[in-house]
Amino acid sequence: MKTTSNRYNIRPLDRDECSLWDNLVQETTPGLVFFRSSWLSLMSKAFDADWGVLGLFRGEDLVGGMPLYMLSRWGCKVLVPPLYTPYCGFLFSPISERAEKLEFQTQALAEILTKTLSERFDFVLLASPPQFMDLRPFYRGGWQVKVLYTHLLELASEEELYSKLDSAVKNKLNKARKLSVTVEEEEDPSLFFPLWEMSLRRQGQRPFIIASKFRELFEDLKREGLVRLFVARLGANVVASRVAVIDPPLVYDWLAGADSNYFRTGANQLLVWEMIREFRQEGFSHLDFCGANLPGVADFKTSFGGELLSYYSLSKSFNLKGNLYRWLQNIKRRLSIR
């Protein structure tokens, strides 16, 4: 179904139009890997959801839109970010270089898209990336806005990066080297999953995917050149592991797991530091730590000296069905962490 608003047309893109969307993502700020059709299709496959792209056209030109990750739960039509996807929201191609005109355009297009969402879904949850800061259309529309945080580290010279490290991190690096901790890039996701599961359980959570399905997802993402796996070993034991998402010139510290029995060895600090060094040498410009909201996790990420940035969770129930979905989700979340 196509929606028309003045000079703009809004409609879901056909599958053979996804290259148009991917080109827009590549050329536009924020140009994020998490918006690409390849990411959406593989995450939808892993978590049994439908996906698409809602395109915003000006005449024949695609000038904006948003990824659609669609679920049907308890009789409700729901739009949410894919699981384990840090950012998923609106994307616009600037049509003016004048700041005041661009500001007006962004607000107008956001209002058009939010109106369209209200006509198609009962409940919507978005994760707006740090680059999208003008939230006035959402406040005016009665959306719930939650502020979240991440750290963005500029991959400058190694000397500058080292100077930004917290003194406790430097001490841990020295300790890890004395203990002969090693860091390597690996291909086998079974080296990661148990440590990830262990870390989630320490936070009162659990993976929303089983090990075999995670292996399949990892291998699919790997074939697309979207992920890389790094592990830290102490002797024969893999004691820490992290998966990075690749989106040149950015890299995302996507998922992490570590054995708490080895926290004092400095293995986790050495793992992150060696990843930073590797990506800097390969020419990446920034590393996004993908969230700094849980106290212990935030402290760890802060210690590497990145810039604190805010991003936003945006949600709205459009009717009674949407209210029911939000209520049932809250109950499900509470039960899952007991």
matplotlib code that plots the C-alpha trace (Angstrom):
import matplotlib.pyplot as plt

x = [0.0, 1.3, 0.9, 1.1, 1.9, 2.3, 5.4, 6.4, 5.2, 5.8, 5.6, 7.4, 10.2, 10.1, 13.0, 14.6, 14.7, 16.9, 20.0, 18.5, 18.1, 21.6, 23.1, 21.2, 22.5, 26.0, 25.8, 23.9, 24.7, 24.0, 25.2, 25.1, 25.6, 22.6, 20.3, 21.5, 19.3, 21.9, 21.9, 18.1, 17.6, 20.1, 18.8, 15.2, 16.2, 17.9, 15.0, 12.0, 10.7, 9.6, 11.7, 11.4, 12.2, 9.7, 10.8, 10.2, 10.2, 10.4, 9.1, 11.1, 14.0, 14.4, 15.3, 14.7, 12.9, 13.5, 14.2, 11.2, 11.7, 8.1, 6.6, 3.1, 2.8, -0.5, -2.5, -0.5, 1.4, 4.7, 7.8, 11.0, 14.7, 16.2, 17.6, 21.2, 21.0, 22.2, 20.6, 17.5, 15.5, 14.9, 17.3, 17.1, 19.2, 19.7, 18.2, 19.5, 22.9, 21.2, 21.1, 17.7, 16.1, 17.7, 16.3, 12.8, 13.1, 14.2, 11.3, 8.8, 9.9, 10.0, 6.4, 5.4, 7.0, 5.7, 2.1, 2.6, 3.8, 0.7, -1.5, 0.4, 1.4, 0.0, 3.3, 6.6, 10.1, 13.0, 16.7, 17.7, 21.5, 23.6, 23.6, 19.9, 19.4, 16.2, 13.5, 10.9, 8.5, 8.5, 7.9, 5.1, 3.6, 3.6, 6.3, 8.2, 11.9, 14.6, 18.2, 20.9, 24.7, 27.6, 31.3, 32.9, 36.7, 38.6, 41.4, 44.2, 47.9, 48.8, 50.6, 47.5, 45.2, 47.5, 47.6, 43.8, 43.7, 42.8, 45.8, 44.0, 43.8, 47.5, 48.2, 46.0, 47.7, 51.1, 49.7, 48.2, 51.5, 53.4, 51.0, 51.5, 47.9, 47.6, 45.0, 44.1, 41.5, 39.5, 36.7, 34.9, 31.9, 31.8, 34.8, 32.5, 29.1, 29.7, 31.6, 28.8, 26.2, 28.2, 28.4, 24.7, 23.8, 25.9, 23.7, 20.5, 19.9, 20.3, 20.8, 17.7, 19.3, 20.6, 24.2, 23.5, 21.4, 24.1, 26.7, 24.5, 24.0, 27.7, 28.7, 26.1, 27.4, 31.0, 30.3, 29.0, 32.2, 30.3, 31.8, 35.2, 35.8, 38.7, 39.7, 42.1, 43.8, 45.6, 47.4, 45.0, 41.9, 39.8, 39.0, 37.5, 36.0, 34.5, 32.7, 33.2, 30.9, 32.7, 31.4, 34.4, 35.5, 33.7, 33.9, 31.5, 32.3, 29.2, 29.0, 31.4, 31.9, 34.4, 35.0, 34.8, 37.4, 40.0, 39.0, 42.1, 44.4, 43.8, 42.8, 39.7, 41.6, 44.3, 41.7, 40.1, 43.4, 44.7, 41.5, 41.9, 45.5, 44.5, 41.6, 43.7, 46.5, 43.9, 42.7, 39.5, 38.6, 36.4, 35.3, 31.8, 31.5, 27.8, 26.3, 27.5, 24.3, 24.9, 27.2, 29.9, 30.0, 30.0, 32.9, 34.9, 34.2, 34.9, 38.3, 39.5, 39.0, 36.2, 33.8, 30.4, 27.5, 23.8, 21.3, 17.6, 15.0, 11.7, 8.5, 4.8, 1.6, -0.9, -4.0, -5.2, -3.5, -0.2, -0.8, -1.5, 1.8, 3.8, 2.3, 2.9, 6.4, 7.2, 5.8, 7.8, 11.0, 10.6, 10.0, 13.0, 15.5, 14.3]
y = [0.0, 3.4, 6.5, 10.0, 13.2, 16.3, 15.7, 12.5, 8.9, 6.2, 2.5, -0.8, -1.5, -4.6, -7.1, -6.1, -2.5, -3.3, -2.2, 1.3, 1.2, -0.1, 2.6, 5.2, 3.7, 3.8, 7.4, 8.9, 9.8, 7.7, 5.0, 2.0, -1.7, -2.4, -0.7, -2.8, -5.4, -8.1, -7.5, -7.4, -10.6, -12.6, -11.4, -12.1, -15.6, -16.3, -15.0, -16.0, -12.6, -10.8, -7.9, -5.1, -1.5, 1.4, 3.8, 7.5, 8.9, 12.4, 11.9, 8.9, 9.4, 7.4, 10.0, 8.2, 5.5, 2.9, -0.8, -2.9, -5.9, -7.1, -9.5, -10.8, -11.4, -12.1, -10.8, -7.5, -6.1, -5.1, -3.2, -3.6, -3.6, -7.0, -8.7, -7.8, -4.8, -1.6, 0.9, 0.7, 3.8, 6.5, 7.5, 10.6, 11.9, 15.6, 17.7, 21.0, 22.3, 25.1, 24.1, 25.7, 24.1, 20.7, 20.9, 21.6, 18.8, 16.2, 17.1, 17.0, 13.7, 12.1, 13.2, 11.7, 8.4, 8.3, 8.9, 6.0, 3.7, 4.5, 3.3, 0.0, -1.2, -1.5, -1.0, 0.4, 0.4, 2.2, 2.5, 5.9, 6.1, 8.8, 10.8, 11.3, 13.9, 15.9, 14.1, 16.9, 15.0, 12.1, 14.3, 16.0, 12.7, 11.3, 8.7, 7.4, 8.5, 6.7, 8.0, 5.4, 5.7, 4.3, 5.1, 6.0, 5.7, 7.5, 5.2, 7.8, 7.0, 4.1, 6.5, 8.7, 5.7, 4.4, 7.8, 7.7, 4.4, 4.4, 3.5, 0.4, -0.8, -0.3, -2.3, -5.1, -5.1, -5.5, -8.3, -10.2, -10.0, -11.3, -14.2, -14.8, -14.2, -14.3, -12.7, -14.2, -13.9, -17.1, -18.6, -20.9, -19.4, -22.2, -20.5, -17.5, -18.7, -20.3, -17.2, -15.0, -17.0, -16.9, -13.1, -12.7, -14.8, -12.6, -9.7, -11.7, -12.4, -15.2, -15.5, -15.3, -17.8, -21.4, -22.3, -24.1, -21.2, -18.7, -20.7, -20.5, -16.8, -16.1, -18.1, -16.3, -12.9, -14.0, -15.0, -11.4, -10.0, -8.4, -10.0, -11.0, -13.1, -12.5, -14.6, -14.3, -17.5, -18.2, -21.5, -23.8, -22.0, -19.4, -17.0, -14.0, -13.5, -10.7, -10.4, -7.2, -6.0, -4.5, -1.4, 0.6, 3.0, 2.1, -1.1, -2.1, -4.0, -6.0, -9.0, -10.0, -12.8, -13.6, -16.1, -14.3, -16.7, -14.9, -11.3, -10.6, -11.8, -8.7, -11.0, -9.0, -5.7, -7.1, -8.6, -5.2, -3.4, -5.8, -5.4, -1.6, -1.9, -4.3, -2.2, 1.0, -0.6, -1.7, 1.9, 2.0, 5.4, 4.7, 1.9, 2.0, 0.1, -0.6, 0.4, 1.7, 1.4, -1.3, 0.0, -2.6, -2.8, 1.0, 1.3, -1.2, 0.6, 4.0, 2.9, 2.8, 6.6, 6.9, 9.8, 9.3, 9.6, 9.4, 7.6, 6.9, 4.2, 5.4, 3.5, 4.0, 2.0, 3.2, 1.5, -1.0, -3.9, -2.0, -1.4, -5.1, -6.0, -3.6, -5.0, -8.7, -7.9, -6.4, -9.5, -11.7, -9.7, -9.9, -13.7, -14.3, -12.8, -14.7]
z = [0.0, -1.0, 1.2, -0.4, 1.5, -0.6, -2.8, -1.0, -1.6, 1.0, 0.2, 1.0, -1.4, -3.5, -3.0, -6.3, -5.1, -2.1, -4.0, -4.1, -0.3, 0.2, -2.0, 0.1, 3.3, 1.9, 0.8, 3.7, 7.3, 9.3, 6.9, 9.1, 8.4, 10.6, 8.1, 5.1, 3.5, 4.0, 7.8, 7.9, 5.9, 7.9, 11.3, 10.2, 9.1, 12.5, 14.6, 12.4, 11.5, 8.3, 7.1, 4.5, 3.9, 4.0, 1.3, 1.2, -2.4, -3.7, -7.2, -8.5, -6.1, -2.9, -0.3, 2.9, 4.8, 7.5, 7.9, 8.8, 11.1, 11.6, 14.1, 14.9, 18.6, 20.6, 17.6, 17.4, 14.5, 15.9, 14.4, 16.5, 15.8, 15.1, 18.2, 18.8, 16.5, 18.2, 15.8, 13.7, 12.8, 10.2, 7.5, 5.3, 2.3, 2.8, 0.0, 1.2, 2.4, 4.4, 8.0, 8.8, 5.7, 6.5, 10.0, 8.7, 6.2, 8.8, 11.1, 8.2, 6.9, 10.4, 10.9, 7.6, 8.5, 12.1, 10.8, 8.3, 11.1, 13.2, 10.2, 9.8, 13.2, 16.7, 18.5, 17.3, 18.9, 17.3, 18.3, 16.8, 16.1, 17.6, 14.4, 14.5, 17.2, 16.4, 18.4, 18.4, 16.1, 18.5, 21.6, 19.8, 18.8, 22.3, 21.9, 24.9, 24.6, 26.6, 26.5, 26.0, 25.8, 23.9, 23.6, 20.3, 20.1, 17.4, 16.2, 16.2, 16.6, 18.9, 21.2, 21.5, 22.1, 24.8, 26.5, 26.8, 28.6, 32.3, 34.5, 35.7, 32.1, 31.6, 34.7, 33.4, 30.0, 31.7, 33.9, 30.9, 29.0, 32.0, 32.2, 28.5, 27.5, 23.7, 21.4, 18.0, 15.3, 15.0, 12.7, 15.1, 16.9, 19.4, 21.0, 21.7, 22.6, 26.0, 27.2, 25.9, 27.6, 30.8, 30.6, 30.0, 32.9, 35.2, 34.1, 34.8, 31.1, 28.6, 24.8, 22.7, 20.3, 20.8, 20.0, 16.7, 15.4, 16.5, 14.6, 11.5, 11.9, 12.5, 9.4, 7.3, 8.5, 8.0, 4.4, 3.9, 5.4, 8.2, 11.3, 12.8, 15.9, 18.4, 21.4, 24.3, 25.6, 28.8, 28.1, 26.4, 27.8, 25.8, 28.6, 26.7, 23.2, 21.2, 17.9, 15.9, 13.1, 10.2, 8.4, 7.1, 8.2, 11.4, 13.4, 16.1, 19.3, 18.8, 21.3, 24.1, 26.6, 29.3, 32.0, 35.4, 36.9, 34.7, 35.2, 37.3, 34.5, 32.3, 29.4, 28.5, 28.5, 26.4, 24.0, 23.5, 23.2, 20.6, 18.6, 18.7, 17.5, 14.7, 13.4, 13.6, 11.5, 8.9, 8.5, 10.4, 11.8, 14.8, 17.1, 18.5, 21.7, 21.1, 24.4, 27.7, 29.8, 32.4, 35.2, 35.1, 31.3, 31.0, 33.4, 31.4, 28.1, 29.6, 30.6, 27.0, 26.6, 24.0, 23.6, 25.4, 22.9, 23.4, 21.3, 21.8, 22.3, 20.8, 21.4, 21.0, 21.3, 18.8, 20.1, 22.7, 21.0, 21.2, 24.9, 25.4, 23.6, 25.8, 28.9, 28.0, 26.9, 30.3, 32.0, 29.8, 30.5, 34.2, 34.1, 31.9, 34.4, 37.5]

ax = plt.figure().add_subplot(projection="3d")
ax.plot(x, y, z, "-o")
ax.set_aspect("equal")
plt.show()
